[in-house]
Amino acid sequence: MSQHEEAPEIQLVVKRFQALMKQNGLTAYELSMRSGVDQSVISRILKKGRREFTVITLLKLIDGLDITPAAFFDGWDRGAV
């Protein structure tokens, strides 16, 4: 994978966040308020381009969705998003 290619796992994380936000009717602003993660960081994660984020940020966002990390990643072994 070249320096500018995005790992498929990152794409799955982003798709999962997008799906769960849509399912819960959340905007980036609302998730920001619930998670404590700056809205600009969330916007960068959700849009193509710069998608670098820490595990701590990932866990805060998952918490903002009011689910467990296990629930967030459930189904990945079967290819579900």
N, C-alpha and C positions, 0 to 999 in steps of 0.2 A: 504494500500500500504506500503510495507516495505521500509526501508531507501534506499535500493539499486535499487528499481524498478523505472523505468522512467514513468512519467505521460504521458498518451496518448496524452495530449495536446502538450507536448514538441515534441513528435514524429511527430505530424501534422505540427508543426512549421518547423521542420527540413525538412520534405518532401516537404513542400511548398517552402522553400528556394532552395532546390535541383532542383525542377521543374522549378522555375523561373530563376535560374542561367543557367540551360540547355537551356531553351527557349530563353534566351538572349545571349547565347554563352559566359557566364562569368566564369572565373576561380576564385578560392578563392583569388588569388593575385589581379585580376582585381576588384573584389568586395571590397577588402581591400583598394585599391587606391580610389575607388569611395565613400566609406563609412567612411573612416578614422578609421576603426576597424582593429586592427592588424591581419595579415594573420594567425598567430598561433591560435588566438581566433576563427576565422572563421573555420579553420580546425578542432578544437576541437568540435565545434558545429555540423559540418557536419558528423563527424565520431562517431561511437559508443564509449561509454566511458563517458568522462566528458562533460556534456551538460548543465552546469550551466551558465546562462548569465542574465544580467540585462535588464530591460525594455528599458533603454537608449541605450544599445547595440542593442537590437531588432529594435528600431526605427531608429538608424543609418544605420543598414543593409537594412531595408525597403527603406530608403531614397536613399541608394546606388543603389537599384534596379530601382530607378526613378518611384516609385509608391507611392500611399498613404497607410497609415495603413488600411483604409477601403477597398481598392482594395486587399491588402494582405490577409485580413481575409474574403473577400467576398466568399460566398458559403459554409462557414463552418456549417451553420445551416442545410444545405442539405447534409452534409458529403463530399462535394467536397474538393479536395486539390489543 
